[in-house]
Amino acid sequence: MSHSTSVLTEPQLAAIGRIAVESAHLENLVDMMISSVANLSEDQTSIFLSKAMLSAKLDILRDLGLLKLRSKIRQDNFRRIISDLKLLNGQRTIAIHGKWEPKGGFKLKDIIYFSPSGEAEASHKRGKKEPTKLSSAQLLKVPIKIDASCTELYKFWIELWVKPAVRRSITKERLKKQLS
């Protein structure tokens, strides 16, 4: 019997797997957005970002984006999206790297029967700070929230950076044709 199946149920284990997949998708999107907003090639972007963790990449994207956005409303919306993603990234870290155990710790029955009760929590300690915790109930919501926030970030990027760039490009092409 493995430790994971003695503490977590199959749906909870599946949620951890989905968190990993959704987070990888988010990180790829953030890399692509940084490249786009900073007007860097993929190779140039990888020089800067290859060793950066997702949290640092989100900070870089936030700072670059705020330089480009003029409207306070858009800036505030962008800050909120990035802030939500940073919170979810913290929950991802706890879910994947945290120490999972039955809520309240292991009891003799847990050790004897190796049967998950469904009530578990992860704790993750960084440095001298108090450990942060994530309950199994919260765990099930994290991949859904990452997906929703990633989609919101993608739509924001398309509407505010990609579509205007495409329109400018089309306008430039039309002008070239008219002048030829």
N, C-alpha and C positions, 0 to 999 in steps of 0.2 A: 504494500500500500504506500503510495507516495504521500509526501507531506501536503502537496497542493490539494489532493482529493480528500485528505482527512480534515481539511479546514474549510475548503471552498466547494460549493456546488458546481455542477456542470455549467449552468447559466452564468455563474460568477466567473468561472474560468474562461468561458467564451467571451464575456465582457472585457476581460483583460486582453485577450487576443485582438478583439476589435479595437480596443484603445490603441494598441501598438500599430495596427493598420491605419486607423484614422489619423494618428499622430504622424506617421510617415508621409501620408498624403498632405497633411497640413505643412510639414516641413518642406516638402517639394514645392508647394504653392508659395510659401514665404520666400524660398530661394529664387523662384521665378519672378516674383513681384519685386524683390530687391534688385535683381538684374534689370528688370524693365524700368523701374522708377529711377535707378541710378544710371541707366543707359550703358550697361556693361554687357559684354558677351558672357556666355555661359562659363567659358574658361577663366575670364577675369573674375567673375563672381566666385568661382570655386576657390581661387587664390585667397580671397578674403574670408570666405565662410566655411572652408573645409573642416576646420577644427572648432568652429563655434557651435555651442549648444542651442537648442530651439529658443530658449528664453532670451539669449543674447541676440539671436536673429530677429526675434519679435521686437526687441528694443531698437535694433538698426532700422527695421522696416518702419517702425513708428516715427523715429527721428527723420528719416528720409521723407516719409509721407507728409509729415507736418511742415517740412520745408516747401513742399509742392502745393499743398492745399491752402487756398486763400480764405475761404469762407470759415468763419468761426463755427458755424453749425456743422460743416463737414469735418473740421478738425476735431470737434467734440465727439462726433459719431465715430470717427476713426480711432480716437483715443479709447473710447468705450469698447470697441470691437477688440482692439489689441489687449486691453486690460482683461477682458473676458477670456481671451485666449491664453494669457499668462496665468490666470487663475486655474484654468483647465489643465495647462501644462504642469502646474504644481500638483494637481490631483493625479495626472498621468504618472508623474514621478513616484508618488506614494503608491499607486496601484501596481506599478511594475517593479519598483525597487524596494518597496516597503516590506516589512516583516508582517506576514499574515498569521493571525492566530484567532482562536475563538474569542468573541467579545468577553472581556473580563479575564482573559488568560486561559491557559490549559488547565483542565480539571482532570482528576483521575479517570473519570468515565471517557473523556476525550482520548486519552492515551490508550485505554483498553479497547474501546470499540472502533476507533478510527472512523467515526461517522460524522460528517459535517452537519452541524445544526442549522446552517444557513445564516446564523448570526456571527459574523466575523468582522474583524477590523484590521487594517494595516496601519503600522506606524513607521515613520521614516524620520530619522534624525540627521540634521546637517550641522556640523560644527558643534558649538556649545548651546545652540538653541534648543528649546523644548521640542520633543518629537511632534510632528504633525500627524493627524490621523484621518483615515478615510473608512467609513463604515461600508459594509457589504451592500446596504441599500443605496448609498451614494454611488458606489462602484457601478451599479447597473445603469445609472443615468449619464455617467461621464462620456462614453463613446457617442451617445446620441447628441449630447451638448457640443462635443468637439466637432461632429459632423455639421451641426446647425451653424455653429460659429464660423467654421471654415467656409461654408456656403455663403454666409453673410459677407465675409471678407472677400471672397471671389466676386460676388455681385458688385460690391463696392468698387473693387479694382476695375472691373469691366466698365461700369458706368462712368467712373471719374477719370480713368487713365486710358483704357484701351479704346473705347468708342470715340472719344475726342481725338486721339492720335490717328485713328483710321479716317475720321472726317477731314482732319487737316491734310492727310496724305492724299485723299481723293481730290480735295480742293486744289492742292499743288499740281496734281496730274492734269486736272482740267485747265488750269492756268497755262501750263506748259503747252498743251495742245492748242489752246486759243492763240498763244503767242507764236506758234510755229507756222 
